[in-house]
Amino acid sequence: MARRRSLRPDERELWQAVARTARPMHGGNHLPPADETPEAPLHRPEVQPTPPEPGLNRFRIGERSKTEARHDLQPSLPDRLTAQPVQMDHKQHGRMIRGKLVPEARIDLHGMTVAEAHPELIRFVMNSWSQGLRLVLVITGKGKPGPDFGPIPQRYGVLKHQVPHWLRLPPLGPCVLQVTEAHLKHGGTGAYYVYLRRGR
């Protein structure tokens, strides 16, 4: 059986103030008389709140974050190509990205599968390099967005993303000096200038 304790004067005053404002739910008067002391619950020790985990800042709802949110996302393909150091002559590089240099040969991989495009690219670049050509154009197309079934955005333009990677790997890597996106008049973002090293 629960042990009763008497209310302190300030608790009794508060209880009476609350009791005066209460309304009966079903028409009957179930409130105890104002002078009757209600049964008080057992005194339980207060539970101390769990301290926050170290490293987490406390904040209030609506408060601005003190730290700036940073998303460590991979840069886009054009940004990665632009950030590459210029290996070729700077003057020639400037003329090339402005579309002033005319490619000496071109290959159109647009519409090919990855399995078809990779060997074609190797054959084209190796033949161009052995003939002593310096600037060639590789057309990949921009790619078309496909159906997106999930929360993670799907990358489109498989060849557009694969070709720069293939040009860094053997057997093409030792032949290639610089890769940049083509000027608008040579295909823009759907093509690449590939500047080759001097052939042997």
C-alpha positions in Angstrom: 0.0 0.0 0.0 1.3 3.4 -0.9 2.4 5.6 2.0 0.7 8.9 2.3 2.4 12.1 3.0 0.9 15.5 3.9 1.2 18.4 1.5 3.3 21.4 2.3 1.4 24.7 2.5 2.5 25.9 -0.9 1.6 22.5 -2.5 -1.9 22.6 -0.8 -2.4 26.2 -2.1 -1.5 25.1 -5.6 -3.8 22.1 -5.5 -6.7 24.2 -4.3 -6.2 26.7 -7.2 -6.2 23.8 -9.7 -9.2 22.1 -8.1 -11.3 25.3 -8.4 -10.7 25.5 -12.2 -11.6 21.8 -12.9 -14.9 20.9 -14.5 -16.6 17.5 -14.0 -16.4 15.2 -17.0 -19.8 13.4 -16.7 -21.9 15.8 -14.8 -21.1 14.4 -11.3 -19.0 16.2 -8.8 -16.0 13.9 -8.3 -13.7 16.6 -6.9 -12.7 16.3 -3.3 -13.6 19.2 -1.0 -11.1 22.0 -1.0 -9.9 21.3 2.5 -9.4 17.5 1.8 -5.8 16.7 1.1 -5.4 14.6 -2.1 -3.3 11.5 -2.0 0.3 12.5 -3.0 2.4 10.1 -5.0 5.5 8.6 -3.5 8.5 10.7 -3.6 10.9 9.3 -6.2 14.4 10.5 -6.7 14.9 12.8 -9.7 16.5 11.1 -12.6 19.5 13.2 -13.8 19.4 13.9 -17.6 22.1 12.0 -19.6 24.9 14.4 -20.4 25.4 15.0 -24.1 28.0 12.9 -25.9 31.4 14.6 -26.2 32.0 16.4 -29.4 28.3 17.3 -29.9 27.3 21.0 -29.5 24.1 21.7 -27.6 21.7 23.9 -29.5 18.2 25.2 -29.2 15.4 24.7 -31.7 15.5 27.4 -34.3 19.1 28.3 -33.5 21.5 28.8 -36.4 24.3 26.4 -36.7 27.7 27.8 -35.7 29.6 25.5 -38.1 29.2 25.7 -41.8 27.9 22.5 -43.4 30.5 21.1 -45.8 29.8 18.4 -48.4 32.8 16.7 -49.6 31.5 16.0 -53.1 33.7 14.9 -56.0 34.2 17.7 -58.5 32.5 17.5 -61.8 34.3 16.1 -64.8 34.9 19.5 -66.5 36.3 20.9 -63.2 38.7 17.9 -62.8 40.0 18.4 -66.4 40.4 22.1 -65.9 42.3 21.6 -62.6 44.9 19.3 -64.3 48.2 21.0 -64.8 49.0 22.2 -68.3 51.7 19.8 -69.7 51.8 21.2 -73.2 53.0 24.6 -74.4 50.9 27.2 -72.7 50.4 29.3 -75.8 49.3 26.3 -77.8 47.0 25.2 -74.9 45.3 28.7 -74.9 44.8 28.5 -78.7 43.5 24.9 -78.4 40.8 25.6 -75.7 39.7 28.7 -77.7 39.1 26.4 -80.7 41.9 28.1 -82.8 43.7 24.8 -83.4 42.1 22.4 -86.0 42.2 18.7 -85.0 44.2 16.6 -87.5 42.0 13.6 -87.1 38.7 12.7 -85.3 36.8 9.6 -84.1 33.1 9.5 -83.3 32.4 7.0 -80.5 28.8 8.3 -80.1 26.3 5.5 -80.0 28.9 2.7 -79.3 28.8 0.5 -76.3 31.7 0.6 -73.8 32.9 -2.8 -75.2 33.0 -1.4 -78.7 34.3 2.1 -77.9 37.4 1.1 -75.8 39.3 -0.9 -78.5 38.3 1.7 -81.2 39.7 4.5 -79.1 43.0 2.5 -78.5 43.4 1.8 -82.2 42.6 5.4 -83.2 45.0 7.1 -80.7 47.8 4.6 -81.2 47.6 5.0 -85.0 47.5 8.8 -84.7 50.5 8.9 -82.4 52.5 6.6 -84.7 51.7 8.9 -87.7 53.1 11.9 -85.7 49.7 13.7 -85.3 49.5 16.1 -82.3 45.9 17.1 -81.9 43.0 14.7 -82.3 39.3 15.0 -81.5 37.4 12.2 -79.7 33.6 12.6 -79.9 31.7 10.9 -77.1 28.3 12.6 -77.1 26.8 14.2 -74.0 24.8 11.2 -73.0 21.1 11.1 -72.3 19.6 10.9 -68.8 18.0 7.5 -68.2 15.3 6.5 -65.8 16.1 7.4 -62.2 14.7 4.8 -59.8 16.6 5.6 -56.6 17.6 8.4 -54.2 21.1 8.5 -55.6 21.4 10.4 -58.9 22.4 8.2 -61.8 25.4 9.3 -63.9 24.6 9.5 -67.6 27.0 9.8 -70.5 29.1 6.6 -69.8 31.5 7.2 -72.7 31.9 10.9 -71.7 33.1 9.8 -68.3 35.1 6.7 -69.4 37.2 8.3 -72.2 39.3 10.6 -70.0 40.0 7.6 -67.7 41.0 5.4 -70.6 43.3 8.1 -71.9 45.3 8.0 -68.6 45.7 4.2 -68.6 48.1 2.1 -70.6 48.6 1.7 -73.5 47.3 5.3 -74.2 48.6 7.1 -71.1 52.3 7.3 -72.3 51.1 8.8 -75.7 48.8 11.5 -74.3 50.0 14.8 -73.1 46.8 16.8 -72.4 43.0 16.1 -72.4 40.5 19.0 -72.4 36.9 19.4 -73.3 36.5 20.6 -76.9 35.5 24.1 -77.9 31.8 24.6 -78.9 32.6 24.6 -82.6 34.2 21.2 -82.3 31.5 19.5 -80.2 31.7 21.3 -76.8 31.0 19.1 -73.8 30.3 16.1 -76.1 33.9 15.9 -77.3 37.5 16.0 -76.1 40.7 17.5 -77.5 43.5 14.9 -77.1 47.0 16.5 -77.5 49.5 13.7 -78.2 53.2 13.5 -77.4 55.7 13.5 -80.2 55.8 10.1 -81.8 59.0 8.1 -81.8 
